[in-house]
Amino acid sequence: MSNLMKFIAEIDVMPLKEILDPQGKAVKLGLSNLGISEINDVRIGKHITIELEAQNLTDAESKTEMACKKLLANIIMEGYKYSVKSI
């Protein structure tokens, strides 16, 4: 029988502030065309949810961190933040 616990990681990946965001600019223009001109800036990113098994919260956070650094975010152009909780 496995001693692993189940966790869910909620991850947000966003372009760094220094990087141009053409999708965000297009959405800002679209909002302006709809008459919503009070928008100062729009940044488009991605939200990722991962269900995983780990021995404890620290292990689950470590696995999430590795996934972000090595696969989910391009750390040259994107930043990320995440939260992990047991389910």
VEXPA-737993 format. One record per residue (C-alpha): x, y, z; residue number from 1; residue in three letters. Coordinates in steps of 0.1 Angstrom, whole numbers. Example, Ala and Ser with C-alpha at 12.3 -4.5 7.8 and 13.67 -1.06 7.14 Angstrom:
REC       X       Y       Z   num   residu
REC     123     -45      78     1      ALA
REC     137     -11      71     2      SER
//
This chain:
REC       X       Y       Z   num   residu
REC       0       0       0     1      MET
REC      13      35     -10     2      SER
REC      21      62      16     3      ASN
REC      17      89     -10     4      LEU
REC      -7     118      -4     5      MET
REC     -26     136     -31     6      LYS
REC     -20     172     -39     7      PHE
REC     -32     199     -63     8      ILE
REC      -8     225     -76     9      ALA
REC     -23     258     -91    10      GLU
REC       4     274    -113    11      ILE
REC       3     309    -130    12      ASP
REC      29     316    -157    13      VAL
REC      31     352    -169    14      MET
REC      55     370    -193    15      PRO
REC      81     391    -175    16      LEU
REC      73     428    -172    17      LYS
REC     103     436    -194    18      GLU
REC      90     414    -222    19      ILE
REC      66     427    -248    20      LEU
REC      32     409    -247    21      ASP
REC      16     411    -282    22      PRO
REC     -14     391    -271    23      GLN
REC     -20     416    -242    24      GLY
REC     -16     445    -265    25      LYS
REC     -42     430    -289    26      ALA
REC     -67     425    -261    27      VAL
REC     -61     460    -248    28      LYS
REC     -69     474    -283    29      LEU
REC     -99     451    -286    30      GLY
REC    -112     464    -252    31      LEU
REC    -107     499    -264    32      SER
REC    -126     492    -296    33      ASN
REC    -155     479    -274    34      LEU
REC    -155     513    -256    35      GLY
REC    -136     501    -225    36      ILE
REC    -108     526    -227    37      SER
REC     -99     528    -190    38      GLU
REC     -76     497    -193    39      ILE
REC     -40     507    -186    40      ASN
REC     -23     474    -195    41      ASP
REC     -32     437    -203    42      VAL
REC      -8     408    -198    43      ARG
REC     -18     373    -210    44      ILE
REC      -4     343    -193    45      GLY
REC     -15     307    -186    46      LYS
REC     -30     289    -156    47      HIS
REC     -20     253    -151    48      ILE
REC     -35     228    -126    49      THR
REC     -16     196    -118    50      ILE
REC     -28     168     -96    51      GLU
REC       1     149     -82    52      LEU
REC      11     124     -55    53      GLU
REC      39     130     -31    54      ALA
REC      51     119       4    55      GLN
REC      44     153      19    56      ASN
REC      37     190      11    57      LEU
REC      74     198       8    58      THR
REC      79     170     -17    59      ASP
REC      49     181     -37    60      ALA
REC      62     217     -38    61      GLU
REC      96     205     -49    62      SER
REC      80     185     -77    63      LYS
REC      59     215     -87    64      THR
REC      90     238     -87    65      GLU
REC     109     214    -109    66      MET
REC      80     211    -134    67      ALA
REC      78     249    -136    68      CYS
REC     116     254    -141    69      LYS
REC     121     226    -165    70      LYS
REC      89     225    -186    71      LEU
REC      60     248    -178    72      LEU
REC      77     282    -179    73      ALA
REC     104     296    -201    74      ASN
REC     124     313    -173    75      ILE
REC     142     336    -197    76      ILE
REC     109     352    -207    77      MET
REC      83     342    -181    78      GLU
REC      79     342    -144    79      GLY
REC      57     318    -124    80      TYR
REC      41     314     -90    81      LYS
REC      22     285     -75    82      TYR
REC       4     271     -46    83      SER
REC       1     235     -35    84      VAL
REC     -25     220     -12    85      LYS
REC     -35     185      -2    86      SER
REC     -68     171     -16    87      ILE
//
